[in-house]
Amino acid sequence: MSRAEGWYKVGDKGDHEKYKHPEKSDHVVVPHPRKDMPIGTLRNIYKQAGWEWR
């Protein structure tokens, strides 16, 4: 998540981190980085953040 875009960490539990954006009503949950992240997980993070998947 990008701090430059306004995202900030609001918590973590286990192997996940939760991020919030001041202009969005929901939060985004991101797993702690591993060597490889499944493509479906990455697409879901983009969707939750409102980013366009390219």
Stockholm file with secondary structure:
# STOCKHOLM 1.0

chainA/1-54         MSRAEGWYKVGDKGDHEKYKHPEKSDHVVVPHPRKDMPIGTLRNIYKQAGWEWR
#=GR chainA/1-54 SS CCGGGTCEEEEEETTEEEEECTTCSSEEEEECCCSCCCHHHHHHHHHHHTCCCC
#=GC SS_cons        CCGGGTCEEEEEETTEEEEECTTCSSEEEEECCCSCCCHHHHHHHHHHHTCCCC
//
